Amino acid sequence: MRRETLAIVGVTARALAQAARRAPDYAGARIVALDWFADRDMIEAADIAEAVPTRRSGGFAERPLLGALGRLAPEGSLLVAGSGFESRLPLLARLGARYRLAGNAPAVLARVKDPRQFFAGVARLGIPHPEIADAVPLGARETWLVKRIGGAGGGHVRPARRSGPVPRGCYAQRRVEGRPVSLAFLADGRRAEPVGFTRQWPSPAPGRPFRYGGAALPAELAPELAARMEEWAARLAREFRLVGLNSADFLVEGESASLLEVNPRPGATLDLLDRARPGLFEAHVGACFGRAQAPHAVAGPARASCILYADRGALAIGREDWPAHAADRPHRGSTIPAGGPICTVFGEGPDAPAARASAERRAAEMMRELAEQIPLRL
């Protein structure tokens, strides 16, 4: 009997591949995972794992990706799309024509990632959000940010350097105060089921003050505010016909919240969410095909994850043994460029702040060990 092929594609597909491997519904599936790294964990989780070349300007290189999928996944296979397609909609459409796409359609991504269309819809829904513009108002650059259309991960966000029109492919957004909180939810195009709130934080680097740092689950919110944010997610799901596992990023200040963006795909918090609600991968696929039902939560500690970056300079990875609390482990002999991500580090604790402290303490210990290696001069 031929095994069903399950293809997973994204900038980093490791978390999705591991979630699929844990999913009872896909216990017999042949998992094919393609991303930019093909790290050790993804290779262990998938039956076949390959790194796909990227374009110099960013995003997947179309011919290598289509060629790899053509070799490894029969047409009609289930394909779970991760990050990396927000700015590559024609490529996603081609994939959707060949495979059963478990994810938001290109037309949905186009609306969600077009600032004008998206925030016009958000305004109609009555959801608070920062003002956006095509130009930074005169004399107001200190209170505005410049973001790349279709960007992800926070690394593309910059403080405005000058007043006037923003560069092509970007938009301006007024700064608002608050702590970053993300609401993950399952949607089927008509309704939404909340999955969890995570508290997020940046890991600033030169020229990248909003680079993604990590997240902790659960985020503590006033019940009234949490209920209001969940209702907003339901409105967003209906307005934009969202399907699958999505997340809405907010800045929370006191009893109010302001919507920054929607990530129309599983994101960096999947590791945390799938352990708090086992079965989330099956739920994501089911929601993509009209069945939005969040798995039951299980008791357990608060959890956090953070990204360990090569901020002290480029590194040649010499270690073979990695602790159990590390994921996205690079191969021995690989090179991490200065400022690039080395791995993900997990922590646990009685509450979210303690879990974050655990993850960051472990990351600092790993960085000290890695720093004993001779840094490369690149």
C-alpha positions in Angstrom: 0.0 0.0 0.0 1.4 3.4 -1.0 2.0 5.9 1.8 0.4 9.3 1.5 2.9 12.0 0.9 2.7 15.1 3.0 4.8 18.0 1.8 5.8 20.9 4.1 7.4 24.0 2.6 8.5 27.2 4.4 11.5 29.4 5.2 12.0 27.1 8.2 9.9 24.0 8.1 11.3 22.2 11.2 8.5 23.0 13.6 5.8 22.0 11.1 7.7 18.8 10.3 8.0 17.9 14.0 4.3 18.7 14.6 3.3 16.5 11.7 5.5 13.7 13.0 3.7 13.9 16.4 0.3 13.9 14.7 -1.5 10.6 15.0 -3.5 11.2 11.9 -0.3 11.4 9.8 1.5 8.5 11.6 1.9 6.6 8.3 2.5 9.6 6.1 5.7 10.1 4.1 6.8 13.6 5.2 8.8 15.7 2.7 10.1 18.9 4.2 11.7 21.7 2.2 13.1 24.9 3.6 16.1 27.2 3.5 18.2 25.3 6.1 17.5 21.5 6.3 18.9 21.5 9.8 19.4 18.4 11.9 16.1 18.5 13.6 14.1 18.7 10.3 16.1 15.9 8.8 15.3 13.7 11.8 11.5 14.6 11.7 11.0 14.2 8.0 11.4 11.2 5.7 13.0 13.4 3.1 14.4 16.9 3.9 16.2 19.3 1.5 17.4 22.8 1.6 16.0 24.9 -1.4 18.1 27.8 -2.8 16.8 31.3 -2.3 16.7 34.3 -4.5 19.3 37.0 -3.9 16.4 39.5 -3.4 14.9 37.1 -0.9 12.2 34.4 -1.0 12.2 31.0 -2.6 13.9 30.4 -6.0 10.9 29.2 -8.1 12.6 26.6 -10.4 14.5 24.8 -7.7 11.5 24.6 -5.4 9.2 23.4 -8.1 11.8 20.9 -9.3 12.3 19.5 -5.8 8.6 19.1 -5.2 8.2 17.5 -8.6 10.8 14.9 -7.7 9.6 14.2 -4.2 5.8 14.8 -4.0 3.3 13.4 -6.5 0.8 15.9 -7.8 -2.3 16.0 -5.7 -0.3 15.5 -2.4 -1.2 17.5 0.6 1.1 20.6 0.8 1.3 22.6 4.1 2.7 26.1 3.4 4.6 27.9 6.0 6.3 31.3 5.9 8.0 32.7 2.8 5.2 33.1 0.4 3.7 36.5 1.4 5.8 38.1 -1.3 5.7 35.2 -3.7 2.0 34.9 -4.5 2.4 33.7 -8.1 4.6 30.8 -6.9 2.0 29.9 -4.2 -0.7 29.9 -6.9 1.4 27.5 -9.0 1.8 25.2 -6.0 -2.0 25.4 -5.3 -2.7 24.2 -8.9 -0.5 21.1 -8.4 -1.2 20.2 -4.8 -3.9 20.2 -2.2 -2.9 23.4 -0.4 -3.4 23.5 3.3 -3.1 27.2 3.9 -4.5 30.5 2.9 -5.1 31.1 -0.8 -3.0 33.6 -2.7 -6.0 36.0 -3.0 -6.3 36.0 0.8 -2.6 36.6 1.4 -2.8 39.5 -1.1 -5.5 41.2 0.9 -3.9 40.6 4.3 -0.5 41.7 3.3 -1.5 44.8 1.3 -1.5 47.5 4.0 -4.2 49.6 2.3 -6.6 46.8 1.7 -5.9 45.2 5.1 -6.3 48.3 7.3 -9.3 49.5 5.4 -10.9 46.2 6.3 -9.7 46.4 9.9 -11.3 49.9 10.1 -14.6 48.6 8.9 -14.5 46.0 11.6 -13.9 48.6 14.3 -10.6 47.1 15.5 -8.1 49.7 16.9 -4.9 49.9 14.8 -2.1 52.4 14.2 -2.4 54.9 11.4 -0.6 54.0 8.1 0.6 56.2 5.3 2.7 56.2 2.1 4.8 59.0 3.5 6.2 60.0 6.9 4.6 63.3 7.9 6.9 66.4 7.9 8.7 66.7 11.2 7.3 63.5 12.7 9.9 60.9 11.8 10.5 60.1 15.5 6.9 58.7 15.9 6.8 56.6 12.7 8.1 53.3 11.5 8.9 52.0 8.0 7.9 48.4 7.2 8.4 46.2 4.2 5.2 45.1 2.5 5.0 41.3 3.0 7.8 41.3 5.6 7.8 38.9 8.5 9.8 38.4 11.7 10.3 42.1 12.7 13.8 42.3 11.1 12.3 44.5 8.3 10.9 47.1 10.6 12.9 50.3 10.9 12.4 53.7 12.6 11.7 56.3 10.0 15.0 58.2 9.1 13.4 61.1 7.4 10.1 62.7 6.5 8.5 62.2 3.1 7.7 59.2 0.8 8.8 55.8 2.0 10.9 53.5 -0.3 9.1 51.4 -2.9 7.6 48.2 -1.5 7.3 49.7 2.0 4.7 51.6 4.1 4.8 53.9 7.1 3.1 53.1 10.4 2.7 55.3 13.4 4.4 54.1 16.5 2.2 53.0 19.4 3.1 52.1 22.9 2.6 48.7 24.4 3.9 45.2 25.0 3.8 42.7 22.0 1.1 40.0 22.4 0.0 37.6 19.7 -3.3 35.7 19.5 -3.1 32.4 17.6 -6.4 31.2 16.3 -7.9 28.5 14.0 -10.2 29.7 11.2 -12.3 28.1 8.6 -13.2 31.2 6.6 -16.4 31.8 8.6 -15.4 31.6 12.3 -12.4 31.5 14.5 -11.4 29.4 17.5 -8.8 30.9 19.9 -5.7 28.8 20.5 -3.6 30.9 22.8 -2.0 34.2 23.7 1.8 34.5 23.6 3.9 37.3 25.0 6.6 38.2 22.5 9.8 40.3 22.6 12.5 41.6 20.2 16.2 40.9 20.1 17.6 44.2 18.9 20.6 44.2 16.6 22.4 47.1 14.8 20.0 48.4 12.2 17.3 45.9 13.2 15.8 47.1 16.5 12.6 45.0 16.1 14.3 41.6 15.2 12.2 38.7 16.6 13.6 37.5 19.9 11.2 35.0 21.3 7.8 34.2 22.9 6.3 32.9 26.1 3.0 31.1 26.7 0.6 32.0 28.2 0.5 35.8 28.1 -1.4 37.2 31.1 -4.3 39.5 30.0 -7.4 40.9 31.7 -10.3 38.6 30.9 -12.3 41.4 29.3 -9.5 42.4 27.0 -8.8 38.8 26.0 -12.4 38.2 25.1 -12.4 41.4 23.1 -9.3 40.3 21.2 -10.8 36.9 20.5 -13.9 38.6 19.1 -11.7 40.7 16.8 -10.0 37.5 15.6 -13.4 36.1 14.7 -14.2 39.3 12.7 -10.9 39.1 10.9 -11.5 35.5 9.9 -14.9 36.3 8.4 -13.7 39.5 6.7 -10.6 38.0 5.1 -11.8 34.4 4.7 -8.9 33.1 6.7 -8.3 29.4 7.1 -6.0 27.3 9.2 -3.7 28.4 12.0 -3.2 32.2 11.9 -2.0 34.8 14.4 -2.9 38.4 15.1 -0.1 40.6 16.5 -1.1 43.4 18.9 0.5 45.9 21.2 -1.2 45.9 24.5 -1.3 48.9 26.8 -3.3 48.6 30.0 -6.9 47.6 29.1 -6.5 48.4 25.4 -4.9 46.7 22.4 -3.9 47.9 18.9 -3.7 45.5 15.9 -0.4 45.6 14.0 -0.8 42.7 11.5 -2.1 39.3 10.8 0.2 36.4 10.1 -1.8 34.2 7.8 0.0 30.9 8.5 1.5 28.9 11.4 4.3 30.9 12.9 7.3 30.9 15.3 5.1 30.0 18.3 3.9 26.6 16.9 6.4 24.8 19.2 4.8 26.3 22.3 1.2 26.0 21.1 1.3 22.4 19.9 2.6 21.3 23.3 -0.1 23.2 25.1 -2.8 21.9 22.7 -1.6 18.6 21.3 -3.1 17.8 17.9 -2.7 21.3 16.5 -1.2 20.1 13.2 -4.3 18.0 12.4 -6.5 21.0 13.6 -4.6 23.3 11.2 -5.2 21.0 8.2 -8.8 20.4 9.2 -9.5 24.1 9.5 -8.0 24.7 6.0 -10.7 22.4 4.7 -13.6 23.8 6.7 -13.4 22.3 10.2 -12.1 24.9 12.7 -11.9 23.2 16.1 -9.1 23.9 18.6 -7.7 20.8 20.4 -8.2 20.6 24.1 -5.6 22.3 26.3 -3.5 20.1 28.6 -2.1 21.0 32.0 1.6 21.8 32.0 4.2 24.4 32.8 4.5 27.8 31.1 6.8 27.5 28.1 9.1 29.9 26.2 11.4 29.9 23.2 14.0 32.4 22.1 16.3 32.7 19.1 20.1 32.5 19.7 21.8 34.7 17.2 25.5 34.9 16.2 25.8 38.5 17.4 29.5 38.2 18.4 30.5 37.4 14.8 30.3 34.6 12.3 30.7 31.1 13.6 31.9 27.7 12.2 29.8 25.1 14.1 32.1 22.6 15.7 29.8 20.9 18.2 28.0 17.6 17.5 26.2 17.3 20.8 23.4 19.8 21.5 21.2 19.9 24.6 17.6 18.7 24.5 16.3 22.3 25.0 17.8 23.3 21.6 16.1 23.0 18.2 17.0 24.0 14.7 20.4 22.6 15.4 22.9 23.4 12.6 25.1 20.8 11.2 28.7 20.4 12.4 30.9 22.2 10.0 28.3 24.7 8.8 28.9 28.4 9.0 26.5 30.9 10.7 27.0 34.4 9.3 27.4 37.3 11.7 23.9 38.2 13.1 22.3 35.0 11.7 20.2 32.6 13.7 22.1 29.7 15.3 19.2 27.8 16.9 16.0 28.0 19.0 16.3 27.5 22.7 13.4 26.5 25.0 12.6 27.1 28.6 9.9 26.2 31.2 8.7 27.6 34.4 5.7 28.2 36.7 4.7 31.3 34.7 5.6 33.0 31.5 8.2 35.4 32.9 10.0 32.4 34.6 9.8 30.4 31.4 11.4 33.3 29.4 14.1 33.6 32.0 14.8 29.9 31.7 15.1 30.1 27.9 17.3 33.1 28.0 19.6 31.7 30.7 20.0 28.5 28.6 20.7 30.6 25.5 23.4 32.6 27.3 25.0 29.4 28.5 25.1 28.0 25.0 26.5 31.3 23.6 29.4 31.1 26.2 30.1 27.5 25.0 30.0 28.5 21.3 32.1 31.6 22.0 35.0 29.3 22.9 35.1 28.4 19.3 37.3 30.6 17.1 35.0 33.1 15.4 35.3 33.4 11.6 36.3 36.6 10.0 33.9 37.0 7.2 
